Amino acid sequence: MQLNGVELGWVLGMMINMTNIAPMPPEIMSISLTTFIPLVILFVIFIVISMIFLCHACKRRSVVHQVFVLLFSASK
């Protein structure tokens, strides 16, 4: 390949060789399967406990709401 009468073949070859010298990106740290499985189980347990508390709070709120409705409707 020529550009303005200059041979560019050696430049392309040099760039191909230089790409082999480029440092590799650092390896991404990963967690082992023996660590990942307990973390997933713990996460699921937290989600289930959160849902139980949410259901309990919603039921209690509806009961409290019914008591307030009974109290305020009885006073009228």
C-alpha positions in Angstrom: 0.0 0.0 0.0 1.4 3.4 -1.0 0.6 6.9 0.1 2.3 9.8 -1.7 4.9 7.4 -3.0 5.7 6.0 0.4 5.3 2.3 1.2 3.0 1.8 4.2 3.2 -2.0 4.5 5.8 -1.9 7.3 3.6 0.6 9.3 0.7 -1.8 9.2 2.9 -4.7 10.1 4.4 -2.8 13.0 0.9 -1.9 14.4 -0.1 -5.5 14.2 3.0 -6.5 16.2 2.4 -3.7 18.7 -1.1 -4.9 19.5 0.5 -8.1 20.8 2.6 -6.1 23.2 -0.4 -4.1 24.6 -1.1 -5.0 28.2 -4.1 -7.2 29.0 -7.0 -5.6 30.9 -7.1 -6.6 34.5 -9.0 -9.7 35.4 -12.4 -9.1 36.9 -12.8 -10.5 40.4 -15.6 -12.9 40.8 -17.1 -14.7 43.8 -17.1 -18.4 44.1 -20.2 -20.5 43.8 -19.9 -21.5 47.5 -20.2 -17.8 48.3 -22.8 -16.9 45.7 -25.4 -19.6 46.8 -25.6 -18.5 50.5 -25.9 -14.9 49.4 -28.8 -15.7 47.1 -30.5 -17.7 49.8 -30.0 -14.9 52.3 -31.5 -12.4 49.8 -34.5 -14.6 49.3 -35.0 -15.0 53.0 -34.9 -11.2 53.4 -37.4 -10.7 50.6 -39.8 -13.3 52.2 -39.5 -11.7 55.6 -40.1 -8.3 54.1 -43.3 -9.6 52.3 -44.5 -11.1 55.6 -44.0 -7.8 57.4 -45.7 -5.9 54.5 -48.7 -8.2 54.6 -48.9 -7.9 58.4 -48.7 -4.1 58.2 -51.5 -4.0 55.6 -53.8 -6.2 57.6 -53.1 -4.2 60.8 -53.7 -0.9 58.9 -57.0 -2.1 57.6 -58.1 -3.2 61.1 -57.0 0.2 62.6 -58.8 2.0 59.7 -62.0 0.0 60.5 -61.8 0.9 64.2 -61.4 4.6 63.4 -64.4 4.4 61.0 -66.5 2.7 63.7 -65.4 5.3 66.4 -66.1 8.3 64.2 -69.3 7.0 62.7 -70.7 6.2 66.1 -70.0 9.7 67.5 -72.2 11.3 64.7 
